Amino acid sequence: MLSTTSVVALAVALLITALIVVDVSCYFVNACGLTMCISVHVCGRQAAADAAAAKPASDKDTDDPER
């Protein structure tokens, strides 16, 4: 049988693992979360809002009617 301490430690480890999985999935899908915050402020990665503003205009935004 597991002691109470072992059960609590296992529950905490599972909770932390679940939180990390959710945060990393948010980082890749929505460009948000703690991982994104760390990558922007510590590693110097460009934030998602800044990256969207830096993209060139799409073909729909041009004034050329033949496109």
Secondary structure, DSSP 8 states (H G I E B T S, - for coil): ---HHHHHHHHHHHHHHHHHHHHHHHHHHHS-SHHHHHHHHTS----HHHHHHHS---GGGS--TT-
